[in-house]
Amino acid sequence: MSTLPITANYRRNGDDWAVTVRAAGKELDATAPGLIAARLAADQLVEEIALGRSARAVVHLLDGDALAFSVAYLHTRAGLAPPAAG
C-alpha cells in the first residue's frame, strides 16, 4: 500500500487559527483559538481524511511554508512568542 500524502495548512483567522487538511482530492477545515489547538484539530481531521490508513505522511504548513510552521509551533509550545512574519 502506498503512503497517503496529506497537507495541513494553517493560517491566522483574526484572533483564531484556521487549518485546512487536504489529501486524495478531499479537503476538511477547522478553526481553533490557538496554534496548539489548531494542531490538535488537524490531527482529528487527518484521522477523518485518512479513513484508517496507517501509511500516511503529514506535512504541516504555515501559509504554505513547512519551516515557518515548525518555528511558530515550537516557539508556541515553549511558551515563547513566535517570531514576526516577514
N, C-alpha and C positions, 0 to 999 in steps of 0.2 A: 504494500500500500504506500502510495506517495505521500509526502508531507504536505499538509494543507497550509499555504501561506496566508497569514492574517495580519492586517494592519489595524492599529488602534491610534487614531489621530486625535490629539487633544488641542483645545483652543479656549481662550478666555471668552466667557459669555457674561459680560457685566461683572458682577461680583462672584459669579459661579464659573465652573469649568464644564465645557461640553466635550463629549467624546463620541467619535464615530468609529465603529468596528466594521471592517469590510473583509469579506472572503467569498470566493466562488460566486461572484456576482450578487451577493447578498450584502445588505447594509443595515446596521442597527445603531440607534442613537440613545444617549443618556446625558443627563445633566446632574452635576453634583456640586455641593457647597465648597469644595476644596480639591486640590490636586490629588491628595491621597484618597479621598472618597471617590474621585473620578477614576482613579486606577483600580479601585475595588469594583466599581461599576463596570469597568472594561473587562475585568476577569469574568464577571457574570455574563456579559454579552458574548465573550469568547466561548464560554461553555455552551451558550444557546446556539451560536452560529456554527460551531464545530460539530454539533449533533453527536457528541460522544466519541469523536475520532481522537485517538491518543497521539497520532502522528500529525503534529501541527507546530508551526513556528510563528510566534507573535512578535511583531516589531512595533514598539511604542514610539510615537512621533509627536512632537510639539510643533504645530503648524507645519507639518511635513518634514521635520528635522529630528532624527533619532538622537543625535548628540545633545541637542538643546533639551529634549525631554529628559534624558539621563541626568544632566546637570541640574535642571529645575527640580526633578523628583528627589535626587539625593540631597540637595540643599533643604528642601521641604522636610524630608524625613529626619534630617539632623537638626531641625528647628531653626534653620537659617533662612534669611530672606533670599529668594532666588535672584541671581544677577539680573540686571536690567537688560531687556531685549534691545538689540541694536544691531 
